[in-house]
Amino acid sequence: MDAFKNAGTIGWIIVGISILSLALIIENFATLKRDKIAPPDLIDELEALFDEKNFQEALDLCERAQLL
């Protein structure tokens, strides 16, 4: 608790900015959509490849999609 008492104005500004930054990070993770991470057509194609046990093709598809 002494750290908070001795923080001064600059310390409180840093604490406030840290809290704001953490809130923005949490908000961005909360609103991150699955479609942005992996498009639905990519997921469908991967599921089809997994069902056919074409694991190497699935891996190749992921690597190609990562480059786009």
N, C-alpha and C positions, 0 to 999 in steps of 0.2 A: 504494500500500500504506500510505502514511502516513495516509490518510483512515481506513482501518480501525483503525489503531493509536490514532488520536486521537478515534475515534467515541464512546467512553465507553458507559455503560449505555444511555442514551436512544438513541444511534445504533444500538446492537445491537438494541434493541427495535423500532426503525423498520425495520431490515433484516429482522428476523424476521417482522414483520407484512406487509411487502411480499412476502416469499416466500410466506407463507400466502395472501395475496390473489391472487397470480399462480396458485398451485396451484388455488384455488377457481374462478378464471376458466377455466382450462384444463379442469377437471373439468366445469364447466357446458357448455362448448362440446362436449366429448366425448360427453356424455349427451344433448345436444339431439337430439330425434327429428324426422325429416322430417314425421311425421304432425302434430306440434305446429305446424310452420311452415306446411305446406300439407296440409290434409286430403285423403285419397285420392279422395274423390268430387269434390272441386274439381279435382284433377289430371286425373281421367278426363274431366270436362266440358271442361277447357281443351284436352286432346289432341284431343277430338272437334271442337272449334271450329277448331283449327289444321289438322286434316286437311281440313276443309271450306273452309279459307282465309277464315274469318270472324274476321279479326284484330280488327276494331273491337268485335265482340261479346265476344271474349276479353278485351280491355282493359277493357270495361265490367264484365265478370264479376269481374275482379281488383279493380277499384275498389270494387265493391259488397262483395266479400268482405273488403276491408281495413276497411270501415266497421263490420263486425260485431264 
